[in-house]
Amino acid sequence: MLNHLREDIAVVFERDPAARNTWEVLTTYPGVHALIFHRVSHWLWNIGLRWLARFISHLGRWLTGIEIHPGATIGRRVFIDHGMGVVIGETAVIHDDCTLYHGVTLGGTSWNKGKRHPTLLEGVVIGAGAKVLGPITVGAGAKIGSNAVVVKDVPAGATAVGIPARILDQEKAKLRDATAQKMGFSAYAVGDDSNDPMTKAVHALLDHAAQQDKRLQELAEQLAKLGADLEVDEKVGDAFDVNYLNKIVD
């Protein structure tokens, strides 16, 4: 228990820049308190003292605003930041090094017995207000955006946003960013999940520019195979450029 507590305190300093000292973390962080209550209630649950486990869990909920069913399985170095309104169901499984923000629900979609809550693998981050529902698996290192509603498995390392949640195409996002940088254009604060028509238009232009760059590169490679001297041809083309000819006339 003491080892777990040391890890809980250390992980607060890792993930919360507002943390100042150990005493403050021990006395004012409800996420740490909720995990202490849960470890006690979970142990009681496993040895068959189910009512007492639920009662301890209820006390934890009353004191912290975080509701964790004593049957839930929670690994090491899990960080619940702020925590108010977090709900974790009976058959939920949270592996090591996960982070949950306030308002997160790991809920069920069925009244049937058995596995009905999510499983979070190592290093998952779930944003404020997100709902992860049903016996699904969120892969290691995945991120769930704030207020997303996730009802299907999320692959490892992916980012899921929206209602219902969809997986962002990370490769396309990287390509857009690279194209924007080439054009001297900053796409900062232009998110993939936006419904703004201007944002969609910018994304379409970036995708088109990236596609044209790819086709031009393929064309250049084919011309090189045919023996064309692209550098010489480029100089010849510049000689007939309208702007170049205008400068000569001026």
C-alpha positions in Angstrom: 0.0 0.0 0.0 2.8 2.4 0.9 4.6 1.7 -2.4 1.4 2.4 -4.3 1.0 5.7 -2.4 4.5 6.8 -3.2 3.8 6.1 -6.9 0.5 8.0 -6.7 2.3 11.0 -5.3 5.2 10.8 -7.7 2.8 10.6 -10.7 1.0 13.8 -9.6 4.3 15.7 -9.8 5.0 14.2 -13.2 1.6 15.1 -14.8 0.4 18.2 -12.8 2.6 21.3 -12.9 0.4 22.9 -10.2 1.6 20.4 -7.6 4.0 22.0 -5.2 4.8 19.6 -2.4 4.0 16.2 -1.0 1.8 17.5 1.9 -0.3 19.4 -0.5 -0.8 16.4 -2.7 -1.7 14.1 0.2 -4.2 16.5 1.7 -5.8 18.3 -1.3 -5.8 15.9 -4.3 -9.1 14.0 -4.5 -7.7 11.7 -7.2 -5.1 10.4 -4.8 -7.8 10.0 -2.0 -10.1 8.1 -4.4 -7.4 5.6 -5.3 -6.7 5.0 -1.6 -10.4 4.3 -0.9 -10.6 2.1 -3.9 -7.6 -0.1 -3.0 -9.3 -0.8 0.4 -12.7 -1.4 -1.1 -11.3 -3.6 -3.9 -9.5 -5.8 -1.4 -12.7 -6.2 0.7 -14.6 -7.0 -2.5 -12.2 -9.7 -3.5 -12.4 -11.4 -0.1 -16.2 -11.5 -0.2 -17.1 -8.6 2.1 -19.2 -7.0 -0.7 -21.4 -4.7 1.4 -18.5 -3.3 3.4 -16.6 -2.8 0.1 -19.6 -0.9 -1.4 -19.9 1.2 1.8 -16.2 2.2 1.8 -16.6 3.0 -1.9 -19.6 5.2 -1.1 -17.6 7.1 1.5 -14.9 7.7 -1.0 -17.5 9.0 -3.5 -19.0 11.3 -0.8 -15.6 12.7 0.1 -14.0 13.0 -3.4 -16.8 13.3 -6.0 -15.2 10.3 -7.7 -17.2 7.1 -8.0 -15.2 3.9 -8.4 -17.0 0.5 -8.1 -15.0 -1.8 -5.8 -15.1 -4.5 -8.4 -13.1 -2.3 -10.9 -9.5 -3.2 -11.5 -7.0 -0.3 -11.5 -3.3 -0.6 -12.2 -0.3 1.4 -10.9 0.5 5.1 -11.5 -3.0 5.9 -12.6 -3.7 9.6 -12.3 -7.2 11.1 -11.9 -6.8 14.8 -12.3 -9.4 17.1 -10.6 -11.7 14.1 -10.7 -15.1 15.5 -9.9 -17.8 13.5 -11.7 -15.6 10.6 -12.7 -17.5 7.3 -12.7 -15.8 3.9 -13.2 -18.0 0.8 -13.5 -17.7 -2.6 -11.9 -16.0 -4.5 -14.7 -13.8 -1.7 -15.9 -10.1 -2.5 -16.2 -7.5 0.4 -16.1 -3.9 -0.6 -16.8 -0.8 1.2 -15.6 0.1 4.8 -16.3 -3.4 5.9 -17.5 -4.7 9.5 -17.0 -8.4 10.4 -16.5 -9.7 14.0 -16.2 -12.8 15.2 -14.6 -16.2 14.1 -15.8 -14.9 10.9 -17.4 -17.3 7.9 -17.4 -16.2 4.3 -18.0 -19.7 3.0 -18.3 -21.7 0.0 -19.5 -24.3 -0.3 -22.2 -26.0 -3.5 -21.0 -27.9 -4.7 -17.9 -26.6 -8.2 -18.4 -24.0 -9.7 -16.0 -20.4 -10.2 -17.1 -17.9 -7.9 -18.8 -19.8 -4.7 -19.7 -17.3 -1.9 -19.0 -14.2 -0.7 -21.0 -10.6 -1.8 -20.7 -7.9 0.8 -20.9 -4.5 -0.5 -21.8 -1.2 1.2 -20.7 -0.8 4.9 -21.0 -4.3 5.9 -22.2 -5.3 9.5 -21.7 -9.0 10.4 -21.5 -10.0 14.0 -21.7 -12.5 15.9 -19.5 -16.1 14.8 -20.0 -15.5 11.9 -22.3 -17.7 8.8 -22.1 -16.2 5.4 -22.9 -19.0 2.9 -23.0 -19.4 -0.9 -23.3 -16.9 -3.8 -23.1 -14.5 -2.2 -25.6 -10.7 -1.9 -25.5 -8.8 1.4 -25.8 -5.3 0.5 -27.0 -2.0 1.4 -25.3 -1.1 5.1 -25.6 -4.4 6.1 -27.2 -6.0 9.5 -26.5 -9.7 10.3 -26.1 -10.7 13.9 -26.7 -12.7 15.9 -24.3 -16.5 15.2 -24.4 -16.0 12.4 -26.9 -18.4 9.4 -26.8 -16.5 6.2 -27.5 -18.5 3.0 -28.2 -16.0 1.1 -30.4 -12.5 -0.2 -29.9 -9.7 2.4 -30.3 -6.4 1.2 -31.7 -3.1 1.7 -29.9 -1.6 5.2 -30.3 -4.7 6.6 -32.0 -6.7 9.7 -31.1 -10.5 9.6 -30.9 -12.7 12.7 -30.9 -16.4 13.6 -31.5 -19.8 12.2 -30.9 -19.8 9.3 -31.7 -16.0 9.2 -31.6 -14.0 8.7 -34.7 -10.4 8.0 -35.2 -8.3 10.9 -36.5 -6.2 10.1 -39.6 -2.8 10.9 -38.1 -0.9 10.3 -41.3 -3.1 12.8 -43.2 -2.7 15.3 -40.4 1.1 15.0 -40.7 1.0 15.4 -44.4 -1.2 18.5 -44.2 1.2 20.0 -41.7 4.3 19.3 -43.9 2.5 20.8 -47.0 1.5 23.8 -45.0 5.0 24.4 -43.8 6.3 24.1 -47.4 3.8 26.8 -48.5 4.8 29.1 -45.6 1.4 28.7 -44.1 0.7 27.9 -40.4 -2.2 25.6 -39.7 -2.0 26.2 -36.0 -5.3 25.8 -34.2 -7.0 24.4 -37.2 -8.4 21.1 -35.9 -9.6 18.1 -37.9 -12.8 17.9 -35.8 -14.0 21.3 -36.7 -17.2 21.8 -38.7 -16.2 25.4 -39.7 -16.5 25.7 -43.6 -13.3 27.8 -43.7 -11.3 25.1 -41.9 -12.7 22.4 -44.2 -11.8 24.6 -47.2 -8.2 25.0 -45.9 -7.9 21.3 -45.4 -9.1 20.6 -48.9 -6.6 23.0 -50.3 -3.8 21.4 -48.3 -4.8 17.9 -49.4 -5.0 19.0 -53.0 -1.5 20.7 -52.8 -0.1 17.5 -51.3 -1.6 15.4 -54.0 -0.2 17.7 -56.7 3.2 17.6 -55.1 3.1 13.8 -55.2 2.1 13.7 -58.9 4.7 16.2 -59.9 7.4 14.2 -58.1 6.2 11.1 -59.9 6.3 12.9 -63.2 9.8 14.2 -62.5 11.0 10.7 -61.8 9.4 9.4 -65.0 11.1 12.2 -67.0 14.4 11.5 -65.4 14.1 7.8 -66.5 13.5 9.0 -70.1 16.8 11.0 -69.9 15.4 14.5 -69.6 17.8 17.0 -68.0 15.4 18.6 -65.5 17.8 21.4 -64.4 18.5 22.5 -68.0 14.8 22.3 -68.9 13.9 24.3 -65.8 16.3 27.1 -66.9 14.8 27.1 -70.4 11.4 27.3 -68.8 12.4 30.3 -66.7 13.6 32.1 -69.7 10.1 32.1 -71.1 8.5 32.9 -67.8 6.1 35.9 -68.1 7.5 37.6 -65.0 11.0 37.2 -66.2 10.2 38.7 -69.7 8.3 41.6 -68.0 11.5 42.4 -66.0 13.5 42.5 -69.3 11.0 44.8 -71.0 11.0 47.1 -68.0 
